[in-house]
Amino acid sequence: MLTYPLAQFPLRRLTASYRAGRLIATGISADGHILIVEETTDELEKEPILSIHQLKDEWRKTTIVPKEEIDFSLIDCFSDGRLLLVASRCDDDVDGTWLPNAFIYDPQGNLLDSFCLDDGIQNIQIDEQGWIWVSYFDEGVYADAVTSSNGAFGLVAFNDKGEVQYKNRQYPIDDCYALNVCSSQEVWFFYYSDYRFVRLEQTEDLVCEAPAIAYSQFARHEDYLLASNTDVIQLLKRTGTVYEVIREVSFLTEQGDSLTGDLTMRNDLIVLSTGKQLYFGTLGRRLSSLLPNE
């Protein structure tokens, strides 16, 4: 792999992100709230529960829901405060139908609805109008192709009843590696095997060539993307319809200490989760310090 000049990106510690349990999922809502789900124990009932925290700066709101017999791995919320928990995988019932893997709760933790979004989910993000955008990895794409299920399309949008509103019919998605729903009018995704970044448009989509790297998360600002996989974090610049790497990036605390952890990105917001805390920053605010000197 080619090497590029290294730029350092300081992230701020999120004050209200302290945790007491096992981290289950991290997400970012359409309005920029950071969401985390952790498994804890009800001290009175001595039963496992899920604590869903909505965070912004020093503000924190927690919703408690029972721990279902399902391995949730994805979280988001609707603009009216309803919460969505999703499992990446789903099982079939004795009659062959899929069991639910998406569960909607009200802000008090009461279960409102559940339905199936198909198996092999890579990511989910809800836009401001309430559509649930779902991307699928290869097992979901090819397993569902046999039954012509939704996952076979690689990228699908559902409403809050689990009804399909959009299916990708244009791009040959073998694996939808990354998803960034900035708004209902600006939906980005990155897919294999073509290694393309796509911005969906009502008139004409923007389709851009990219390095042959399995980016799993990316933030965007103007003509720049900050993209990451398990091995590298890179700053990419768009020229025409081609994204090229111009920097490699490492994260630091504001005190200058190295930061590593699990990344979640949406719009231009970057969230890094360590064992005990969350750190965050925005690409737009730091972009000028990351760019090469002209």
KAFENBEL-V113108 format. One record per residue. N is the residue number from 1. RES is the residue in one letter. SS is DSSP state (2 for helix, 1 for strand, 0 for the rest). OMEGA is omega as a letter, one per 30 degrees, with the letter a starting at -180 (none if undefined). NEAR is the number of other C-alpha atoms within 10 Angstrom. Layout:
n=<N,N>
res=<RES,RES>
ss=<SS,SS>
omega=<OMEGA,OMEGA>
near=<NEAR,NEAR>
This chain:
n=<1,2,3,4,5,6,7,8,9,10,11,12,13,14,15,16,17,18,19,20,21,22,23,24,25,26,27,28,29,30,31,32,33,34,35,36,37,38,39,40,41,42,43,44,45,46,47,48,49,50,51,52,53,54,55,56,57,58,59,60,61,62,63,64,65,66,67,68,69,70,71,72,73,74,75,76,77,78,79,80,81,82,83,84,85,86,87,88,89,90,91,92,93,94,95,96,97,98,99,100,101,102,103,104,105,106,107,108,109,110,111,112,113,114,115,116,117,118,119,120,121,122,123,124,125,126,127,128,129,130,131,132,133,134,135,136,137,138,139,140,141,142,143,144,145,146,147,148,149,150,151,152,153,154,155,156,157,158,159,160,161,162,163,164,165,166,167,168,169,170,171,172,173,174,175,176,177,178,179,180,181,182,183,184,185,186,187,188,189,190,191,192,193,194,195,196,197,198,199,200,201,202,203,204,205,206,207,208,209,210,211,212,213,214,215,216,217,218,219,220,221,222,223,224,225,226,227,228,229,230,231,232,233,234,235,236,237,238,239,240,241,242,243,244,245,246,247,248,249,250,251,252,253,254,255,256,257,258,259,260,261,262,263,264,265,266,267,268,269,270,271,272,273,274,275,276,277,278,279,280,281,282,283,284,285,286,287,288,289,290,291,292,293,294>
res=<M,L,T,Y,P,L,A,Q,F,P,L,R,R,L,T,A,S,Y,R,A,G,R,L,I,A,T,G,I,S,A,D,G,H,I,L,I,V,E,E,T,T,D,E,L,E,K,E,P,I,L,S,I,H,Q,L,K,D,E,W,R,K,T,T,I,V,P,K,E,E,I,D,F,S,L,I,D,C,F,S,D,G,R,L,L,L,V,A,S,R,C,D,D,D,V,D,G,T,W,L,P,N,A,F,I,Y,D,P,Q,G,N,L,L,D,S,F,C,L,D,D,G,I,Q,N,I,Q,I,D,E,Q,G,W,I,W,V,S,Y,F,D,E,G,V,Y,A,D,A,V,T,S,S,N,G,A,F,G,L,V,A,F,N,D,K,G,E,V,Q,Y,K,N,R,Q,Y,P,I,D,D,C,Y,A,L,N,V,C,S,S,Q,E,V,W,F,F,Y,Y,S,D,Y,R,F,V,R,L,E,Q,T,E,D,L,V,C,E,A,P,A,I,A,Y,S,Q,F,A,R,H,E,D,Y,L,L,A,S,N,T,D,V,I,Q,L,L,K,R,T,G,T,V,Y,E,V,I,R,E,V,S,F,L,T,E,Q,G,D,S,L,T,G,D,L,T,M,R,N,D,L,I,V,L,S,T,G,K,Q,L,Y,F,G,T,L,G,R,R,L,S,S,L,L,P,N,E>
ss=<0,0,0,0,0,1,1,1,1,1,1,1,1,0,0,0,0,0,0,0,0,1,1,1,1,1,1,1,0,0,0,0,0,1,1,1,1,1,1,1,1,0,0,0,0,0,0,1,1,1,1,1,1,1,1,1,0,0,1,1,1,1,1,1,1,1,0,0,0,0,0,1,1,1,1,1,1,0,0,0,0,0,1,1,1,1,1,0,0,0,0,1,0,0,0,0,0,1,0,0,0,1,1,1,1,0,0,0,0,0,1,1,1,1,1,0,0,0,0,0,1,1,1,1,1,1,0,0,0,0,0,1,1,1,1,1,0,2,2,2,2,2,2,2,2,2,2,0,0,2,2,2,2,0,1,1,1,1,0,0,0,0,0,1,1,1,1,0,0,0,0,0,0,0,1,1,1,1,1,1,1,1,1,0,0,1,1,1,1,1,1,1,0,0,0,1,1,1,1,1,0,0,0,0,0,1,1,1,1,0,0,0,0,0,0,0,1,1,1,1,1,0,0,1,1,1,1,1,0,0,0,0,1,1,1,1,1,1,1,0,0,1,1,1,1,1,1,1,1,1,1,1,1,0,0,0,0,1,1,0,0,1,1,1,1,1,0,0,1,1,1,1,1,0,0,0,0,1,1,1,1,1,2,2,2,2,2,2,2,2,0,0,0,0>
omega=<l,l,a,l,a,l,a,a,l,l,a,l,l,a,a,a,l,a,l,a,a,a,l,a,l,l,l,a,a,a,l,l,l,a,l,l,l,l,l,a,l,a,a,a,a,l,l,l,l,l,l,a,l,a,l,a,a,a,a,l,a,l,l,l,l,l,l,l,a,a,l,l,a,a,l,l,l,a,l,l,l,a,l,l,a,l,a,a,l,a,l,l,a,l,l,l,l,l,a,l,l,a,l,l,l,a,l,l,l,l,a,a,l,l,a,l,a,a,l,a,l,a,l,l,a,l,a,l,l,l,l,l,a,l,a,l,a,a,l,a,a,l,a,l,a,a,a,l,a,a,a,a,l,l,a,l,l,l,a,l,a,a,a,l,a,l,l,l,a,a,a,a,l,a,l,a,a,a,l,l,l,l,l,l,a,l,l,l,l,a,l,g,a,a,a,l,a,l,a,l,l,a,a,a,l,a,a,l,a,l,a,a,a,l,a,l,l,l,a,l,a,a,a,l,l,a,a,l,a,a,a,l,a,l,a,l,l,l,a,l,l,l,l,l,l,l,l,a,l,a,l,l,l,l,l,l,a,a,l,l,a,a,l,a,l,a,l,a,a,l,l,a,l,a,a,a,l,l,a,l,l,a,a,a,a,a,a,a,l,a,l,l,a,none>
near=<4,4,9,13,11,16,18,16,21,20,22,17,18,20,15,17,22,11,18,11,15,14,18,17,19,24,25,24,22,23,14,15,18,26,24,23,26,18,21,19,15,13,9,6,8,9,11,15,19,24,26,24,21,22,20,16,14,9,12,15,13,17,17,20,19,15,16,11,6,15,15,20,19,23,27,28,28,22,15,10,12,17,23,23,21,26,23,22,20,20,15,11,10,8,6,8,10,16,17,21,22,22,19,22,20,18,18,13,18,15,16,11,15,19,17,20,29,25,27,24,27,25,25,27,29,27,24,19,12,18,22,28,24,23,28,31,25,20,18,25,27,20,15,19,15,9,10,12,16,23,28,29,26,30,28,22,24,18,15,17,13,16,14,16,12,16,17,15,12,7,14,14,25,20,27,28,25,26,29,23,23,22,16,16,13,14,18,24,21,28,26,21,14,16,20,22,22,19,18,17,13,7,6,8,11,14,17,17,17,19,15,11,15,20,24,21,24,27,24,23,16,10,11,21,23,24,23,23,17,12,8,12,19,22,26,21,19,16,11,11,14,15,20,17,19,19,21,20,20,16,21,17,15,13,9,12,9,13,16,12,15,13,21,21,26,23,26,21,21,22,24,22,20,13,12,12,15,24,23,21,20,20,21,15,11,14,15,10,11,18,14,11,6,3>
